[in-house]
Amino acid sequence: MEGIILTTEPQLRLLITETLYSVLKYGDIPAPINAQGNSVLKSDNIDFTRKQACEDLQISLKTLNTLLRTGQIEYYNIGRSVRISRNSIQKFKASQK
């Protein structure tokens, strides 16, 4: 049962309330950690928004939209938001060399 934390409902409610309060008051979002206390977030796994992808590729939003529409860069949607994986951007960069 590695990575599973057993707690009571009142403790869970308190933890959620304290975390939300911290986020709303300070904008402080705690990073998730594993049982060893290490962050489970890896910067390689964080995907780009269209704006971030444009900055990384040094292209305009119009050019990026064309690349997405033509399938030269793979993307996915979360609701109405577009996300582009780092892997997709790296593949595109490699294909342009």
C-alpha positions, 0 to 999 in steps of 0.5 A: 500500500505504498503511497496510500495515506489512511485518514479520517473524514474530519482530518481530510476535511481539515487538510482540504480546508487548510490547503484551500485557505492557503491557496486563496490567501497566499496563492501558495499551491503545495507540490504533491509529495510521495511517501519519501517526501520528494516532489512527484512533479517533474518539469519534463511532464508539465505540458505547454499552453499555446502561449508557452509553446510560442515562446519556446519555439519563438513563433507567433500564435498564428504560426503555432495554430497553423502547425497544430491544425496541419498536424505538424505538432500534436496537441490535446484539449482539456475542456476548451484549453489546448495543451502541447506536450514537451515531447511534441515540441521536441519532435517538432524541433528535431524535424526542423533541423 
